Amino acid sequence: MLQVKQRARVLIAPVDTFNCCSRPPASQPPAETSGGLTLVLPRHGTPVLPQRTEEKSSPQFLSEAQLEVSSSCDPDCHKQAPLPSYWDLREYLSYETLHSNGSLMETAVGIYGFNPADLRRDAQSHSRAKRQIYGPDSRFSIVGQDFLLNYPFSTAVKVSTGCTGTLVGDRHVMTAAHCVHDGKTYVKGAQRLRVGFLKPRQRDAPPTNRSSSANRPDKMKFQWIRVKRTHVPKGWIKGNANEIGMDYDYALLELKKAHKRRYMKIGVSPPARQLPGHRVQFSGFDNDRQGQLVFRFCKAHEETYDLLYQHCDAQPGASGSGVYARMWNRRQRRWERKVIGIFSGHQWVDRNGASEEFNVAVRVTPLKYAQICYWIKGNYVDCRDG
């Protein structure tokens, strides 16, 4: 028998909890152990750690990347869906890892110190403000090297399958899962995936004064770095887990070398009403403005536990952009930008016999934060400050 400690509480679990064929009630997750060792949980956060990894057959990479995704489930549908059980969440947060040599691994995870009541409390606290989807185009292009090459706009990168990504580590990029996986298999280009960084053309000297803001976007070019491996949660892969929408439409790309740029930290998405000004913002490479980085900000309105609905104007190509907001850092006592969601794209649904359009971002929930942070850091100790 091993002990798993969380604060003052001690949970007892058998060594073989993960492989045990019997399950406790869905509302009562088992206490788990990691590699036969006692696990002392951090004061904040819920670790999501790998339990078992298996090799799978290599994918064929036959399908084309789809920059727009669709779902038959609207916000009301999501809110009426039953909350996932502990075992459901463990299945959704398990993941596949695609390597650049074409090999594919599947990793099952364990969730430690998880309380299903947290899902219920969070779901009940969400805003129910009426959506406002349509309106004038509020996007504007970022021009000039002194803007494009500086934070936060410099964190936006181009994914070679046609999407946008956001730098979240010195070798890591967040993007949408549908940019590399169509829900059934990996898309063309996923094995030889590259990430593009906007840089000035060699003949254009770096700006020396503020007049450089008038530089045209076509004076910039992309410099590409190959992706070493790609993580996709099984919650996105149809037939394994979630079937009703885009709750797990995110992926993490690990580059073959460091990019040497400032990046954004990942943060847990708060309720929309707690965001400064109730606003979110993101930058992406919209297809209707080729070669330009397009910025937008807007108010966040309706939300579910996993999705954030807003009416930021966007076009295909912006999918995968990191949705960020200004968050207060209590420890350092200052405001900082954090990625709290991943822009999935336009969602078309049939609602009351009429087709409606939504702009949807996947929220970084506490469990998703623990999973993504572990992918980046390789340990849960550094994942306490979401």
C-alpha positions as CSV (number, residue, x, y, z in Angstrom):
1,M,0.0,0.0,0.0
2,L,1.2,3.5,-0.9
3,Q,0.3,6.9,0.4
4,V,-0.6,9.9,-1.8
5,K,-0.5,13.2,0.1
6,Q,-2.4,16.4,-0.6
7,R,-2.1,19.1,2.0
8,A,-3.2,17.4,5.2
9,R,-5.2,14.7,3.5
10,V,-3.8,11.2,3.0
11,L,-5.3,8.9,0.4
12,I,-4.5,5.2,0.3
13,A,-4.3,3.3,-3.0
14,P,-2.9,0.0,-4.2
15,V,0.2,0.0,-6.4
16,D,-1.7,-1.3,-9.4
17,T,-4.5,1.3,-9.3
18,F,-4.0,2.2,-13.0
19,N,-4.5,-1.4,-14.2
20,C,-7.2,-2.4,-11.8
21,C,-10.3,-3.7,-13.6
22,S,-12.8,-2.5,-11.1
23,R,-13.8,1.2,-11.0
24,P,-15.1,3.3,-8.1
25,P,-18.2,5.4,-8.7
26,A,-17.6,8.1,-11.4
27,S,-17.9,10.9,-8.8
28,Q,-15.2,9.3,-6.6
29,P,-11.8,9.2,-8.4
30,P,-9.3,6.7,-7.0
31,A,-6.1,7.8,-5.3
32,E,-3.3,7.0,-7.7
33,T,0.4,6.4,-7.5
34,S,3.1,7.3,-9.9
35,G,5.6,4.6,-10.8
36,G,5.2,2.9,-7.4
37,L,6.4,6.0,-5.5
38,T,4.8,8.2,-3.0
39,L,3.5,11.4,-4.7
40,V,3.4,14.6,-2.7
41,L,1.0,17.0,-4.6
42,P,1.7,20.7,-5.0
43,R,-0.4,23.1,-3.0
44,H,-2.1,24.4,-6.1
45,G,-3.1,22.6,-9.3
46,T,-3.9,19.0,-10.2
47,P,-1.0,17.1,-11.8
48,V,-1.8,15.2,-15.0
49,L,1.1,12.7,-15.4
50,P,1.9,10.0,-17.9
51,Q,1.2,6.4,-16.7
52,R,1.8,4.2,-19.7
53,T,3.1,4.7,-23.3
54,E,2.5,2.4,-26.2
55,E,3.7,2.5,-29.8
56,K,1.0,2.7,-32.5
57,S,1.2,2.1,-36.2
58,S,2.4,5.1,-38.2
59,P,-0.3,7.3,-39.8
60,Q,-0.7,7.6,-43.6
61,F,-1.0,11.5,-43.7
62,L,-3.6,11.3,-46.5
63,S,-6.2,14.0,-45.6
64,E,-6.0,17.7,-46.4
65,A,-5.9,20.1,-43.4
66,Q,-9.2,21.8,-42.9
67,L,-8.9,25.3,-41.6
68,E,-12.6,25.5,-40.6
69,V,-14.3,23.0,-38.3
70,S,-17.9,22.4,-37.7
71,S,-20.0,21.0,-34.9
72,S,-23.7,20.2,-34.4
73,C,-23.5,21.2,-30.7
74,D,-24.2,24.9,-29.9
75,P,-23.6,26.5,-26.4
76,D,-27.0,25.3,-25.1
77,C,-26.1,21.8,-26.2
78,H,-22.8,22.0,-24.4
79,K,-24.4,23.3,-21.2
80,Q,-27.0,20.5,-21.2
81,A,-24.4,17.7,-21.7
82,P,-23.6,15.6,-18.6
83,L,-20.4,16.5,-16.8
84,P,-17.6,14.1,-17.7
85,S,-16.6,11.5,-15.1
86,Y,-13.1,11.1,-13.7
87,W,-12.6,8.2,-16.1
88,D,-13.8,10.3,-19.0
89,L,-11.4,13.1,-18.3
90,R,-8.5,10.7,-17.9
91,E,-9.4,9.3,-21.4
92,Y,-9.7,12.8,-22.9
93,L,-6.4,14.0,-21.4
94,S,-4.5,11.0,-22.6
95,Y,-2.6,11.9,-25.8
96,E,-0.8,10.9,-28.9
97,T,2.7,12.1,-29.8
98,L,3.7,12.2,-33.4
99,H,7.5,12.3,-34.1
100,S,9.1,13.8,-37.1
101,N,10.3,10.4,-38.3
102,G,6.6,9.3,-38.6
103,S,6.5,7.2,-35.4
104,L,3.4,7.5,-33.2
105,M,3.1,7.0,-29.5
106,E,0.0,6.9,-27.3
107,T,0.3,7.9,-23.6
108,A,-2.3,7.1,-20.9
109,V,-2.4,9.6,-18.0
110,G,-3.3,9.7,-14.4
111,I,-5.0,12.6,-12.7
112,Y,-4.0,13.3,-9.1
113,G,-5.9,15.1,-6.4
114,F,-8.9,15.7,-8.7
115,N,-12.3,16.7,-7.2
116,P,-15.2,16.2,-9.6
117,A,-17.2,18.8,-7.6
118,D,-14.8,21.5,-9.1
119,L,-16.3,20.9,-12.5
120,R,-19.8,21.4,-11.2
121,R,-19.0,24.6,-9.4
122,D,-17.2,26.1,-12.4
123,A,-19.9,25.1,-14.8
124,Q,-22.5,26.8,-12.6
125,S,-20.5,30.0,-12.3
126,H,-20.3,30.8,-16.0
127,S,-21.7,33.9,-17.6
128,R,-25.0,33.7,-19.5
129,A,-24.8,37.0,-21.4
130,K,-26.5,37.1,-24.8
131,R,-24.2,36.6,-27.8
132,Q,-23.5,39.3,-30.3
133,I,-21.8,37.6,-33.2
134,Y,-22.1,40.0,-36.2
135,G,-20.8,43.5,-36.6
136,P,-18.3,45.6,-38.6
137,D,-14.9,44.1,-39.2
138,S,-12.8,45.2,-36.1
139,R,-9.5,43.6,-37.3
140,F,-6.4,45.7,-38.1
141,S,-3.1,44.6,-39.6
142,I,0.1,45.0,-37.7
143,V,2.7,46.7,-39.9
144,G,6.3,47.9,-39.3
145,Q,9.2,45.9,-38.0
146,D,9.2,47.8,-34.7
147,F,5.8,46.2,-34.0
148,L,6.0,42.9,-35.7
149,L,9.4,41.9,-34.2
150,N,8.4,42.9,-30.6
151,Y,6.3,41.4,-27.9
152,P,3.5,40.5,-27.9
153,F,3.0,40.4,-31.7
154,S,6.3,38.5,-32.1
155,T,4.8,35.5,-30.3
156,A,2.5,34.8,-33.3
157,V,3.9,32.3,-35.8
158,K,2.8,30.5,-38.9
159,V,2.1,26.8,-39.0
160,S,3.0,25.2,-42.4
161,T,-0.4,23.5,-42.7
162,G,-2.0,27.0,-42.9
163,C,-2.8,27.9,-39.3
164,T,-1.4,30.2,-36.7
165,G,0.5,29.3,-33.5
166,T,1.7,31.1,-30.4
167,L,5.0,30.7,-28.7
168,V,4.5,29.3,-25.2
169,G,8.1,28.1,-24.5
170,D,11.6,28.4,-25.8
171,R,10.9,25.4,-28.1
172,H,7.1,25.1,-27.9
173,V,4.1,26.4,-29.9
174,M,0.4,26.1,-29.2
175,T,-2.0,25.7,-32.1
176,A,-5.3,24.0,-32.9
177,A,-5.5,20.3,-33.1
178,H,-7.5,20.4,-36.4
179,C,-4.4,22.0,-38.0
180,V,-2.5,18.7,-37.7
181,H,-5.3,16.1,-37.2
182,D,-8.8,15.9,-38.7
183,G,-10.2,14.0,-35.8
184,K,-9.5,10.6,-37.5
185,T,-6.0,10.8,-38.7
186,Y,-3.0,13.2,-39.2
187,V,-3.2,15.5,-42.2
188,K,-0.8,16.0,-45.0
189,G,2.2,17.9,-43.9
190,A,1.9,16.9,-40.2
191,Q,5.0,14.7,-40.3
192,R,7.2,17.4,-41.9
193,L,5.5,20.2,-40.0
194,R,7.3,23.6,-39.8
195,V,6.8,26.8,-37.9
196,G,7.4,30.2,-39.6
197,F,8.8,33.3,-37.8
198,L,8.3,36.7,-39.4
199,K,11.7,38.4,-40.0
200,P,12.9,41.3,-42.2
201,R,14.3,40.5,-45.6
202,Q,18.0,40.5,-45.6
203,R,18.2,43.6,-47.8
204,D,16.1,45.5,-45.3
205,A,18.2,46.9,-42.4
206,P,16.6,46.8,-39.0
207,P,14.7,50.0,-38.2
208,T,16.6,52.9,-36.6
209,N,13.7,55.3,-35.9
210,R,10.0,55.4,-35.3
211,S,9.3,56.1,-39.0
212,S,9.9,52.4,-39.6
213,S,6.3,51.8,-38.6
214,A,5.4,52.7,-42.2
215,N,7.3,49.6,-43.5
216,R,5.1,47.4,-45.7
217,P,4.3,43.9,-44.6
218,D,5.7,42.5,-47.9
219,K,9.2,43.5,-46.7
220,M,9.0,40.7,-44.2
221,K,9.5,37.0,-44.8
222,F,9.1,33.7,-42.9
223,Q,12.1,31.9,-41.5
224,W,11.1,28.2,-40.8
225,I,12.0,25.8,-38.0
226,R,11.1,22.1,-38.2
227,V,8.9,20.5,-35.6
228,K,10.4,17.7,-33.6
229,R,7.2,16.2,-32.2
230,T,3.5,17.0,-31.8
231,H,1.2,16.3,-28.9
232,V,-2.6,15.9,-29.5
233,P,-5.1,15.1,-26.7
234,K,-7.3,12.0,-27.3
235,G,-10.3,14.2,-26.5
236,W,-9.9,15.6,-30.0
237,I,-9.6,12.2,-31.7
238,K,-13.0,10.9,-32.7
239,G,-14.0,7.5,-31.6
240,N,-11.9,7.7,-28.4
241,A,-13.6,10.5,-26.5
242,N,-15.5,13.7,-26.9
243,E,-17.9,13.6,-29.9
244,I,-20.0,16.8,-29.4
245,G,-17.7,19.7,-30.2
246,M,-14.3,21.3,-30.1
247,D,-13.5,21.0,-26.4
248,Y,-10.1,19.5,-27.0
249,D,-9.1,21.3,-30.2
250,Y,-5.5,22.1,-29.2
251,A,-2.1,20.7,-29.9
252,L,1.5,21.5,-28.7
253,L,4.4,21.5,-31.1
254,E,8.0,21.0,-30.0
255,L,10.6,22.6,-32.2
256,K,13.9,21.0,-33.2
257,K,15.8,24.1,-31.9
258,A,15.1,27.1,-29.6
259,H,13.7,30.2,-31.3
260,K,15.3,32.8,-29.0
261,R,12.2,35.0,-28.8
262,R,10.2,36.1,-25.8
263,Y,7.2,33.8,-25.4
264,M,3.9,34.0,-23.5
265,K,3.1,31.9,-20.5
266,I,0.0,29.6,-20.3
267,G,-2.6,30.5,-17.8
268,V,-5.9,29.0,-16.5
269,S,-8.9,30.7,-18.1
270,P,-10.9,32.6,-15.6
271,P,-14.7,33.2,-16.0
272,A,-15.3,35.9,-18.6
273,R,-16.7,38.3,-16.1
274,Q,-13.3,38.3,-14.3
275,L,-11.3,39.3,-17.3
276,P,-10.1,42.9,-17.4
277,G,-12.7,44.7,-19.4
278,H,-14.3,41.3,-20.1
279,R,-11.9,41.3,-23.1
280,V,-9.7,38.8,-25.0
281,Q,-7.3,39.4,-27.8
282,F,-5.3,37.4,-30.3
283,S,-3.2,37.8,-33.5
284,G,-3.2,35.5,-36.5
285,F,-2.4,35.1,-40.2
286,D,-5.9,35.4,-41.7
287,N,-6.1,34.0,-45.2
288,D,-7.8,37.1,-46.6
289,R,-4.8,39.2,-45.7
290,Q,-1.9,37.2,-47.1
291,G,1.4,37.8,-45.5
292,Q,0.0,40.1,-42.8
293,L,-0.3,39.6,-39.1
294,V,-3.9,40.6,-38.1
295,F,-4.7,41.7,-34.5
296,R,-8.2,41.9,-32.9
297,F,-9.7,42.3,-29.5
298,C,-13.3,41.9,-28.3
299,K,-15.5,41.1,-25.4
300,A,-15.9,37.5,-24.2
301,H,-19.6,36.6,-23.9
302,E,-21.1,33.2,-23.4
303,E,-18.9,30.3,-22.1
304,T,-19.1,26.7,-21.1
305,Y,-16.5,24.8,-19.0
306,D,-14.4,24.1,-22.0
307,L,-15.3,26.7,-24.6
308,L,-15.3,30.5,-24.8
309,Y,-17.7,32.2,-27.2
310,Q,-16.8,35.7,-28.5
311,H,-17.4,37.9,-31.5
312,C,-13.8,38.8,-32.5
313,D,-13.7,39.0,-36.3
314,A,-11.5,36.3,-37.9
315,Q,-11.0,34.3,-41.0
316,P,-9.5,30.9,-41.8
317,G,-5.8,31.0,-41.1
318,A,-6.3,32.5,-37.7
319,S,-7.2,29.1,-36.3
320,G,-4.7,28.0,-33.6
321,S,-4.0,31.6,-32.4
322,G,-3.4,31.9,-28.7
323,V,-6.2,33.9,-27.1
324,Y,-4.7,35.9,-24.3
325,A,-5.7,38.4,-21.7
326,R,-4.0,40.5,-19.0
327,M,-3.7,38.6,-15.8
328,W,-2.6,39.8,-12.3
329,N,0.5,38.0,-11.0
330,R,0.0,38.0,-7.3
331,R,3.6,36.8,-6.6
332,Q,5.3,39.5,-8.7
333,R,2.5,42.0,-8.1
334,R,2.2,43.1,-11.8
335,W,0.0,42.5,-14.8
336,E,1.2,40.1,-17.5
337,R,-0.3,38.6,-20.7
338,K,-1.1,34.9,-20.6
339,V,-2.5,32.5,-23.1
340,I,-5.9,31.4,-21.7
341,G,-7.3,29.7,-24.8
342,I,-6.7,28.6,-28.3
343,F,-8.8,30.0,-31.1
344,S,-10.6,27.1,-32.8
345,G,-12.4,29.1,-35.5
346,H,-15.8,29.8,-36.8
347,Q,-18.4,27.2,-35.7
348,W,-21.5,26.7,-37.8
349,V,-24.4,25.0,-36.1
350,D,-28.0,24.3,-37.0
351,R,-30.0,26.1,-34.3
352,N,-33.8,26.0,-34.4
353,G,-33.8,25.3,-38.1
354,A,-31.4,28.2,-38.9
355,S,-27.7,28.2,-39.5
356,E,-25.8,30.3,-37.0
357,E,-22.1,31.3,-36.7
358,F,-20.0,31.4,-33.6
359,N,-16.4,32.3,-32.9
360,V,-15.1,29.7,-30.5
361,A,-11.9,29.4,-28.4
362,V,-10.9,26.4,-26.4
363,R,-10.4,27.4,-22.7
364,V,-7.4,26.4,-20.8
365,T,-9.0,24.7,-17.8
366,P,-7.0,23.6,-14.7
367,L,-6.7,20.1,-16.1
368,K,-5.6,21.2,-19.5
369,Y,-3.2,23.6,-18.0
370,A,-1.6,20.7,-16.0
371,Q,-1.4,18.6,-19.1
372,I,0.1,21.3,-21.4
373,C,2.5,22.6,-18.7
374,Y,3.8,19.0,-18.2
375,W,4.3,18.7,-22.0
376,I,6.4,21.9,-21.8
377,K,8.3,21.5,-18.5
378,G,8.5,17.8,-18.2
379,N,7.6,17.9,-14.5
380,Y,4.6,19.1,-12.4
381,V,6.5,21.0,-9.8
382,D,7.0,23.9,-12.1
383,C,3.2,24.0,-13.0
384,R,1.8,25.6,-9.9
385,D,1.2,29.2,-11.1
386,G,-1.5,28.9,-13.8
